[in-house]
Amino acid sequence: MRHRNLFDNPAQLLDHEFEQEKASALGRLGRALEQAIGALAAFDAEHAPLANAAAPERQARTKLLADASMALWHFVVQREACGLRDARQMMRDYRVPPDVMARMGAWPSPTMEPKMRRPR
């Protein structure tokens, strides 16, 4: 009977649709974060510490780090849009590395190809 009540009130139906889309977006962004953190972890497992690494390896890790930090930023913003304000437990659950947390929300360097242009 609950669905019948939603269809009787268009405003409630619209609110319900918005909540469903928020939850769906949160799931997609969570999976993207897991993938980005996994790619960074796999790279780190395959390569020696970057102190002695060649420039292409350093650039590859920098790009993976930027991708993971941007994915984290998107996920945290969506969580907050859903009313989930405290991200500490989420950071532990997703095993977010400290260097990814430190760069969260930072715009990629100009040498990298940004997906969007920074406003002037």
N, C-alpha and C positions, 0 to 999 in steps of 0.2 A: 504494500500500500504506500510505502514511502515514495516510490517512483511516481505514483499517480499524483501525489501532492506536488512533486517537482514540476510535473507537466502542467499542473493547474496554475502555477505561478511562474511566469516567464523570467522574472528577476532571479528567483531561486535557481531556476534551470540554468541561467547564464552563469551564476556564481558557481554552480556545480561543475560546469564545463571549464571554467577558469581554474578551479582547484585541480581538476583532472589534468589539465595541460601543465600546470606548475609541477605536479608530481611526475608526469612523464618527462618533462625537461630535466628535472632533478636526477632521474634515473639515467638519462642519456649523458648528462654531464659527469655523473659519477663513474660511468663506464669509461668515458673519455679520460678522466683523471687516472683511473686504474691502468689504462693502456699507456698513458704517458709516463707514469711512474715506473711501470714495468719495463718500458723501452730504456729508460735511463738506468735502471738497475741492471738490465742485461748488458748494456754498454759498459758499465762500470765493472761488471764481473768478467768481461772479456778482455779489458784493457788494463794495463799497468797504471799505477798512479800517474797523473798528468804532469807531474813535475818534469819528467824526462820524455814526455810524449811529443810527437811531431805536431806541427801546426794543423794539419787536417784533422787529427784526432781531437785536438783541443777545440777546434771549430765545431766538430760533430757533437761533442759533449755540450758545448755552449748552446747549440741549437736545441738539443734534447732537454737541457735544463730550462731554457726559455719556454719551450712547449709545455713542459710539466708545470711550470709556475703559472703560465697563462691558463692552463686547464684547472689548476687549483683556484685561481682567482674567479673564474667563471662559476665553478662549483660552489664556492663560498658565497658569492653574490646570490646565486639561485637559492641556496639554503636560507639565506636571510630573507629573501622574497617569500619563502614558505613559512617564515616565522621561527626558523631554527637559528638562534643567535649565537650560541656557544659552540665554537668549532674545535675546542681542545680534544674532546673524545674522538671526533671525526678524524683529526690529524693522526691520532694514535691508531685508529681502526684501519685507515688507509696506508699507514706506515709512511707518511710523508717525510722525506728526508729534510734535514735542517736547511740545506742550501736551497731547496725548492720553497720552503716556507719563507726564507729570507728574501727571495725574489718575487714573491706573490704580488701581482699587480704592477710589477715593474715593466716598463715598455721595453721591447727588444732593442738592441743596439742598432744604429743606422746601417751597419755592415750586413745585417741580416735582412732578408726580404720580409717586411711586415705584411700581414694580411689586411691591415687597415692603415690609413695614413693618420699620423698624429695631428691634432688640430694645432694651428699656429697661434 
